[in-house]
Amino acid sequence: MAKKEDLMKEFGVAEMRSDFRAPVKPIAMPQQSLYHDDLADLNKPADETPTQPETGTEKPDQPQPTEQPHVHHTSSHSKKKKHKVIRALVNIFSDRTFCKMLNSFLFCMIVNAFEYFFLINQKNIQTRGAIGKIFGVIVIFVFMYSARLKPRNMGLPPDPRVIFSGIKKSFLFSLAFIPAYLVDILLVLIRRGHPHLTVFAYNQPHSSVGFVDWIANILLLIGISALSAFMLEFLFRGIILRMGRSKFGFGQTAFIVSLFYSIWYLIIPLSKITRFSASSLVPLCLFYLVFEFFLSLKWCLCVRATGAVWLAIFDHFLFITITGLLRVVDTTVGLSNYIDVNKYWRYIVYQIVSFILCYLYYKKKMLLRKKINRANGVQAGFVFDSLADMVPEDINADKKTADDRTVVIDEAYRKHLDSQQTSDSHH
């Protein structure tokens, strides 16, 4: 105990020396100030007590500072929040990466609006949205050529294992069509109808057209669905998500991409403004905004979980193909008076179930990625992040191929399993 008191005394003397200089400027903190006060008290003799001032030699009363009540300035706080929001918006819109994202979106958006508003509505040319998709594919390849990027850098690695894995997972997510069509059948039964599952091709059943025309329409629907899924996923999840991820975080970029994607589909209800009233058009626009926004979030999670855009492309293709071909018809009404009134309920149930399956898969992949990183001692975001998380400098600096990356992952996972086995044997 004596040694401790001597050390504390020497520490106090060192602080009181005139030529003493601390190596680092101390930070004023409440705990530190109390600690030094305790040291100062320990340096005093034991019999020394604080002396009280005598009554005759009292100093004149000095004005004591009065405590001002704490006032919440709501107006100043609201102004600060507004300034922060405005500053954040200015920083986003002045960013070069965001401008590239916006330009890529606007180029394709203009052609898409021209097709729906002019060709389909005014000229009655049923292009089925194919012109905008073809122009989008051209914009994508021009962007890749100008930026000197390869498909694997844009999230399309030519690895058969990644492609087949995306196909299997997309078929798993598309099992959501079973509860979706069961809900559709249940709604028909509630209206005391007789449901019947029928294959349609662009709102035309087999009985209304010839067999050859019906097969041709089915093949055309499948072809345009594949073109639409490839173009939209490559544009939004391959280019825009990749460019935004190199500057912003994944959450911010996914929000921006989903907002762009919902605005893209807003053209479909707005193009029918001459056919519908405002009372029915506003709920339809709100549905497209919310539904397509969360649909885009699901596909952003697919891209981050797999490191490629293949899963998002296949899942997008299966969704629009299945919901475009299969319909539940009420036989009491007949095909001549058929109206797909349960379409939006079918879409909602399909995507809710599919989103749950996708989110479970995403959480599983993220948990496995953390375990492998922890076992291999690799920093998060170096090997196991998706290609959309990599900036162009990282792509140029990283000379490893996709096969080398899989070898690194396999070795890390093997080390993780070996460490678990050794720990179990010790126990």
C-alpha positions in Angstrom: 0.0 0.0 0.0 2.9 2.3 0.7 4.3 1.8 -2.8 0.9 2.7 -4.3 0.8 5.9 -2.2 4.4 6.8 -3.2 3.6 6.3 -6.9 0.5 8.5 -6.6 2.5 11.1 -4.8 5.2 11.2 -7.4 2.5 11.4 -10.2 1.0 14.4 -8.4 4.4 16.1 -8.1 5.2 15.5 -11.7 2.0 17.3 -12.7 2.8 20.3 -10.5 6.3 20.8 -11.9 6.6 23.9 -14.0 8.7 22.2 -16.7 6.3 19.2 -17.0 4.7 18.7 -20.4 2.2 16.1 -21.2 2.9 14.1 -24.4 -0.7 14.3 -25.5 -3.1 17.2 -24.8 -5.6 15.8 -22.3 -9.3 15.8 -23.1 -11.6 17.4 -20.6 -13.9 14.7 -19.4 -16.0 14.4 -16.2 -14.3 11.1 -15.2 -10.8 12.5 -15.7 -11.6 15.6 -13.7 -12.9 13.6 -10.8 -9.9 11.3 -11.0 -7.5 14.2 -10.7 -9.5 15.7 -7.8 -9.1 12.4 -5.9 -5.4 12.4 -6.5 -5.1 16.0 -5.2 -7.0 15.0 -2.1 -4.7 12.0 -1.5 -1.7 14.3 -1.6 -3.0 16.3 1.4 -1.9 15.3 4.9 -4.3 13.1 6.8 -4.9 15.6 9.6 -5.5 18.5 7.2 -9.2 19.5 7.0 -10.7 22.2 4.9 -10.9 25.4 6.9 -14.1 27.3 7.1 -13.9 31.1 6.7 -14.3 33.0 9.9 -17.5 34.9 10.4 -15.7 38.3 10.9 -13.7 38.0 7.7 -16.4 37.0 5.3 -16.0 38.2 1.8 -18.7 40.4 0.3 -21.4 38.5 -1.4 -20.8 37.9 -5.0 -23.6 37.5 -7.5 -24.1 33.8 -8.0 -24.9 32.7 -11.6 -28.5 31.8 -11.8 -29.4 28.6 -13.8 -31.4 29.4 -16.9 -34.2 27.1 -17.6 -33.6 24.8 -20.6 -35.7 25.9 -23.5 -36.2 23.7 -26.5 -35.8 25.8 -29.6 -38.0 23.8 -32.0 -37.8 26.4 -34.7 -34.0 26.3 -34.7 -33.9 22.4 -34.7 -36.4 22.3 -37.6 -34.3 24.8 -39.5 -31.1 22.7 -38.9 -32.9 19.6 -40.1 -34.1 21.4 -43.3 -30.6 22.6 -43.9 -29.2 19.1 -43.5 -31.7 17.6 -45.9 -31.1 20.4 -48.5 -27.3 19.9 -48.1 -27.6 16.2 -48.6 -29.8 16.6 -51.7 -27.3 19.1 -53.1 -24.4 16.8 -52.5 -26.3 13.9 -54.2 -27.4 15.8 -57.3 -23.9 17.4 -57.7 -22.2 14.1 -57.5 -20.7 12.8 -60.8 -21.7 9.2 -60.1 -25.3 10.1 -59.5 -25.4 12.2 -62.7 -24.2 9.1 -64.6 -26.9 7.0 -63.0 -29.5 9.6 -63.8 -28.4 10.0 -67.4 -28.5 6.2 -68.0 -32.0 6.1 -66.6 -33.3 9.2 -68.5 -32.0 8.0 -71.9 -34.0 4.8 -71.7 -37.0 6.5 -70.0 -37.5 8.9 -72.9 -37.7 6.1 -75.4 -40.0 4.1 -73.1 -42.4 7.1 -72.7 -42.4 7.7 -76.5 -43.4 4.1 -77.1 -46.2 4.0 -74.6 -47.7 7.5 -75.1 -47.3 7.8 -78.8 -46.9 4.5 -80.6 -49.3 2.4 -78.4 -51.9 5.0 -77.4 -52.1 7.4 -80.4 -51.0 5.1 -83.3 -52.3 1.9 -81.7 -49.2 0.0 -82.6 -48.9 -2.9 -80.2 -45.2 -3.0 -79.7 -45.6 -4.7 -76.3 -42.8 -2.5 -74.9 -40.1 -4.2 -77.1 -38.8 -1.0 -78.7 -37.8 0.6 -75.3 -36.2 -2.7 -74.3 -34.1 -3.0 -77.5 -33.0 0.7 -77.1 -32.0 -0.1 -73.5 -29.9 -3.0 -74.6 -28.1 -0.7 -77.1 -27.5 1.9 -74.3 -26.1 -0.8 -72.1 -23.5 -2.1 -74.6 -22.5 1.5 -75.6 -21.9 2.2 -71.9 -19.8 -0.9 -71.5 -17.8 -0.2 -74.6 -17.1 3.4 -73.5 -16.2 2.4 -70.0 -14.1 -0.6 -71.3 -15.9 -3.0 -69.0 -16.6 -6.7 -69.5 -19.9 -8.5 -68.7 -18.3 -10.1 -65.5 -17.5 -6.6 -64.2 -21.2 -5.7 -64.7 -22.5 -8.7 -62.7 -22.7 -11.2 -65.5 -19.8 -13.7 -65.0 -19.8 -16.4 -67.6 -19.5 -19.1 -64.9 -21.8 -22.1 -65.5 -22.0 -22.7 -61.8 -23.2 -19.2 -61.0 -25.7 -19.4 -63.9 -27.2 -22.7 -62.9 -27.3 -21.6 -59.2 -29.3 -18.6 -60.3 -31.7 -20.8 -62.3 -32.3 -23.1 -59.3 -32.9 -20.2 -56.9 -35.2 -18.5 -59.3 -37.4 -21.6 -59.6 -37.4 -21.8 -55.8 -38.6 -18.2 -55.5 -41.2 -18.7 -58.3 -43.0 -21.4 -56.2 -44.8 -18.4 -54.8 -47.2 -18.7 -57.7 -48.9 -21.6 -55.9 -50.3 -19.5 -53.0 -50.9 -16.6 -55.4 -53.2 -18.6 -57.7 -54.8 -20.4 -54.7 -55.9 -16.9 -53.4 -57.2 -16.1 -56.9 -59.3 -19.3 -57.0 -60.5 -18.6 -53.5 -61.7 -15.1 -54.5 -63.7 -16.6 -57.4 -65.3 -19.1 -55.1 -66.3 -16.4 -52.6 -68.2 -14.7 -55.5 -69.9 -18.1 -56.1 -68.2 -18.7 -59.3 -66.5 -21.8 -60.9 -62.8 -21.2 -61.3 -60.8 -22.7 -64.1 -57.1 -22.3 -64.8 -56.5 -21.3 -68.4 -53.4 -20.4 -70.5 -53.6 -17.0 -72.1 -51.3 -15.3 -74.6 -51.7 -11.5 -74.5 -55.2 -11.7 -73.2 -56.2 -14.3 -75.9 -57.1 -17.8 -74.9 -56.8 -20.8 -77.2 -60.5 -20.8 -78.2 -60.5 -17.2 -79.5 -57.7 -17.6 -82.0 -56.2 -20.4 -84.1 -53.7 -22.8 -82.7 -50.8 -21.5 -84.8 -51.5 -17.9 -83.8 -51.9 -18.9 -80.2 -48.5 -20.6 -80.1 -46.9 -17.7 -81.9 -48.3 -15.3 -79.3 -47.0 -17.5 -76.5 -43.5 -17.6 -78.1 -43.7 -13.8 -78.6 -44.6 -13.3 -74.9 -41.8 -15.5 -73.8 -39.3 -13.7 -76.0 -40.3 -10.2 -75.0 -40.3 -11.2 -71.3 -36.8 -12.5 -71.6 -35.7 -9.3 -73.4 -37.4 -7.1 -70.8 -36.0 -9.0 -67.8 -32.4 -8.9 -69.3 -32.6 -5.2 -70.1 -34.2 -4.0 -66.9 -32.0 -6.0 -64.6 -28.8 -5.2 -66.4 -29.7 -1.5 -66.5 -30.9 -1.1 -62.9 -29.0 -3.8 -61.0 -26.0 -4.1 -63.3 -25.1 -0.5 -64.2 -27.0 1.9 -61.9 -26.5 -0.3 -58.8 -22.9 -0.8 -59.5 -22.1 2.8 -60.2 -24.0 4.0 -57.1 -22.4 1.3 -54.9 -19.0 2.6 -55.7 -19.9 6.0 -54.2 -22.8 5.5 -51.8 -23.7 2.7 -49.5 -25.7 -0.3 -50.5 -28.8 0.9 -48.7 -28.8 4.3 -50.3 -28.1 2.9 -53.7 -30.8 0.3 -53.4 -33.2 3.1 -52.5 -32.2 5.2 -55.5 -32.4 2.3 -57.9 -35.8 1.2 -56.5 -37.1 4.8 -56.9 -35.9 4.9 -60.5 -37.5 1.5 -61.2 -40.9 2.5 -59.7 -40.9 5.7 -61.8 -40.1 3.6 -64.9 -43.2 1.5 -64.4 -45.3 4.6 -63.6 -45.5 5.2 -67.4 -47.9 2.3 -67.8 -50.8 3.7 -65.8 -50.1 7.3 -66.9 -50.3 6.2 -70.6 -53.9 5.3 -69.9 -54.9 8.7 -68.7 -57.3 9.2 -71.6 -59.1 5.9 -70.9 -59.5 6.0 -67.1 -60.9 8.6 -64.8 -58.7 10.4 -62.2 -60.5 8.5 -59.3 -59.3 5.2 -60.7 -56.0 6.3 -62.1 -54.5 7.7 -58.8 -54.8 4.4 -56.8 -53.3 2.6 -59.8 -50.3 4.9 -59.9 -49.8 4.5 -56.1 -50.0 0.7 -56.5 -47.3 0.7 -59.2 -45.1 3.0 -57.2 -45.2 0.9 -54.0 -45.3 -2.5 -55.6 -42.4 -1.9 -58.1 -40.3 -0.3 -55.4 -40.4 -3.3 -53.1 -40.0 -5.6 -56.1 -36.8 -3.8 -57.0 -35.5 -4.0 -53.4 -35.9 -7.8 -53.6 -33.8 -8.0 -56.7 -31.2 -5.8 -55.2 -30.9 -8.2 -52.3 -30.5 -11.1 -54.9 -27.7 -9.3 -56.6 -25.8 -8.6 -53.3 -26.3 -12.2 -52.0 -25.1 -13.9 -55.2 -22.6 -11.3 -56.5 -24.2 -11.5 -59.9 -27.3 -10.4 -61.8 -28.3 -13.8 -63.1 -30.7 -14.6 -60.2 -32.5 -11.3 -60.6 -32.8 -11.8 -64.4 -34.2 -15.4 -64.1 -36.6 -14.5 -61.2 -37.8 -11.4 -63.2 -38.4 -13.5 -66.3 -40.3 -16.2 -64.5 -42.5 -13.7 -62.7 -43.7 -11.8 -65.8 -44.0 -15.1 -67.8 -46.0 -17.1 -65.3 -48.4 -14.2 -64.5 -48.7 -13.4 -68.2 -49.6 -16.9 -69.3 -51.8 -18.3 -66.5 -55.2 -16.9 -65.6 -58.1 -18.0 -63.4 -61.3 -17.8 -65.4 -64.8 -17.9 -64.0 -66.7 -20.3 -66.2 -70.1 -18.9 -65.2 -69.1 -15.5 -66.8 -67.4 -17.0 -69.9 -64.4 -16.0 -71.9 -66.2 -13.4 -73.9 -66.9 -11.2 -70.8 -63.7 -12.2 -69.0 -62.0 -9.4 -66.9 -59.0 -10.2 -64.8 -60.2 -8.5 -61.7 -57.9 -10.4 -59.3 -54.7 -9.6 -61.1 -53.3 -7.2 -58.5 -54.2 -9.4 -55.6 -52.4 -12.2 -57.4 -49.3 -10.0 -57.9 -49.2 -9.0 -54.3 -49.5 -12.5 -52.8 -46.9 -13.8 -55.3 -44.3 -11.1 -54.4 -44.9 -11.3 -50.6 -44.1 -15.0 -50.5 -41.3 -14.6 -53.0 -39.8 -11.7 -51.0 -39.9 -13.8 -47.8 -38.0 -16.7 -49.5 -35.5 -14.2 -51.0 -34.9 -12.5 -47.7 -34.3 -15.8 -45.9 -31.8 -16.8 -48.6 -30.1 -13.3 -48.3 -29.7 -13.6 -44.5 -28.3 -17.1 -44.9 -25.7 -15.9 -47.4 -24.7 -12.9 -45.3 -24.3 -15.0 -42.2 -22.1 -17.5 -44.1 -20.1 -14.7 -45.6 -19.3 -13.3 -42.1 -18.3 -16.7 -40.8 -16.0 -17.3 -43.7 -14.4 -13.9 -43.3 -14.0 -14.4 -39.6 -12.4 -17.8 -40.1 -10.1 -16.7 -42.9 -9.2 -13.4 -41.3 -10.2 -11.5 -44.4 -11.6 -8.0 -44.1 -15.3 -7.7 -45.0 -15.9 -6.3 -48.4 -12.8 -7.7 -50.1 -13.4 -11.1 -51.5 -17.0 -12.0 -50.7 -18.8 -8.8 -51.6 -20.7 -8.8 -54.9 -19.3 -7.4 -58.1 -21.7 -4.5 -57.7 -19.8 -3.5 -54.5 -16.6 -3.0 -56.4 -15.4 0.3 -57.9 -13.5 0.4 -61.2 -10.2 0.9 -59.5 -10.7 -2.3 -57.5 -11.6 -4.2 -60.7 -8.5 -3.0 -62.5 -6.3 -3.7 -59.4 -7.7 -7.1 -58.8 -6.1 -9.5 -61.3 -7.8 -12.6 -60.0 -10.3 -14.4 -62.2 -13.7 -15.7 -61.0 -12.2 -19.2 -60.7 -9.5 -17.9 -58.4 -12.1 -16.2 -56.2 -14.1 -19.5 -55.9 -10.8 -21.3 -54.9 -10.2 -18.7 -52.2 -13.8 -19.1 -50.9 -13.5 -22.9 -50.9 -10.2 -22.8 -49.0 -11.6 -20.4 -46.4 -14.7 -22.6 -45.9 -12.5 -25.7 -45.6 -10.4 -24.0 -42.9 -13.5 -23.0 -41.1 -14.8 -26.6 -41.1 -11.4 -27.9 -39.9 -11.3 -25.4 -37.1 -14.8 -26.5 -36.0 -13.7 -30.2 -36.1 -10.6 -29.5 -34.0 -12.5 -27.6 -31.4 -15.1 -30.4 -31.2 -12.3 -33.0 -30.7 -10.7 -30.9 -27.9 -14.0 -30.7 -26.1 
